[in-house]
Amino acid sequence: MSSQHLLNARSEDGDEEDTIGELNSDRSRRNNAGFKTWLRSLPTWLMALPISIMFVGVYLASTHQPNRTNFILMISDGFGPASETFAREFYKHTHGLDWKDDFKFPLDEILVGSSRTRSSNSFVTDSAAGATAFSCAMKSYNGAISVEPEGRHKPCGTVLEAAKQRGYKTGLVVTSRLTHATPACFYAHVVDRDMESEIAEFLVGDGPLGHVVDLALGGGLCFFQPNETSSSCRTDNMDMLESARKKGINVILSEKELLDSSRRNAKALPLPVLGLFNRDHLNYNLDRVHLPPASSEPSLMNMTEIALRTLDEAAKNSQPSIWSRLKFWNRPDGWGLGFFLMVEGSRIDMAGHSNDPGAHAEEIFEYQRTVAVVRKWIKDHPSCNTQLISVSDHETGGLSLARQLSPYHYPVYNWYPQALKNVTHSTAALGQLILAHSKLHQGEIQEDWLKEEIFKQGLGIMDATHDEVTGLGESMGIVGGEWWVDVFLANMSSYRAQLGWATHGHSGVDVNLYMEPFSTDFHGSKENYEIGARIASHLGLSLDPITVQLNEHVDDWFFWNTTSKIPKGGQQRRQLVGHESCGGHN
């Protein structure tokens, strides 16, 4: 390239540099102007930012419910491992399923271990000590209603009381009297389970902690009526229903009232609520379905469905306000709190005491249906942190699925569920019919009536013998004849099915433990009090402060001496197993 060409090239390059410089200068002026404009608008942005954040927070707080924590404890009173097998095989037989069908009950799918049942003073527990282990997370003596096992038997704080004080909604659903041992252990404190008049006072809020049970559904009306009432079981003239109503508790006394109230409130009940659907225990499910409409009772499954809807809705509506939720650095009280619900299949146990296989099976079926409802509810509410544990307090009856009919012949390796297929009533209900018939006929029992109405129509027994008719009549002459008629009829069914029973009381075997969802840190063989500890842990509760509160002025309300407080024959009543009328099984 020549020198001139080089000079010309440099000149052209110089012009290009001048043009670029002008462009850069113009861009810089525009940038400076944009920065000044942004700077002038900065205060406006700074003022708008917190308002924008607040609106976003309000939207999120109003649309996002916290993951509420719930615990559902289901207690299958008196339900041992043999009872599970018995009910499953009986169900399969009556529904045309053979040995090749891998049928499972809802509980079979969530089996995780076993629970050890002994009490502090016996290898064989009663329901009071068993439930105290669940409620207070400690073992106590037979007959104890949430009191400590040693010394003066001071009250111990329960998981339900702690849950209520923490802000959870609380509920109890049972088919026994609500003052019976198992439910009582969650809200009352007395040294003997037969103090049911005093237990009723706790349920309506007359205890030292006030009203702690938001929802209570079951039986036991007689302990809430003054003793001047003919149907009362109380030892005094106090009217617990009036006391409940004065405290604003909604009292429901029939299935119709229960259903009407739930319909009026979008299938939930107004809290607090106390539902009492029988003066004593609710009827066995076998008998309940035959009740006339005027005296109909809700099933365990129906009561549980209503309880779940009611407690969940109440917990949802009691969540903190939107403004409280914006304080994300300090979670407000009530944040994420759901409910604690205890559901008891109470009469599984009572059928076991009578050794009544038909009623025992149907009570287990109803409990399994209720478990299915609870499991479905948990599945349908995945945003809730809900834990389900199902467990028994003890086994009742010492049931065996085989029976040696004669000591002189080797036993048959079999039992026969078909012998129970046509049972339509509990032996307790049939016993009442027999006694009424006998009274109507001046103490006589007509054999033809007995064979047709009781044996054939009630138990499905077509081959009753004359000796059995005679034996039934003799059993009526024994002290406590009502009970022995019940037992005699039950044995007729069990003998034909070749089912064995070791006792009319409880046994000391371990019972099955069921849980959903499964947890790797809670399975295998557990002491019963560990279940109480698990409830407290899941709900974030401490029981010690409740125990301290209960004992601060304990002498002002606690009955140390039970002599005048237990109904006549109360402590001895448990020696006559089967006496149910305002007494009941253990």
Summary of the structure (lengths in Angstrom):
residues: 586
radius of gyration: 33.4
end to end distance: 117.6
largest distance: 148.0
contacts: 2025
relative contact order: 0.17
helix: 47%
strand: 12%
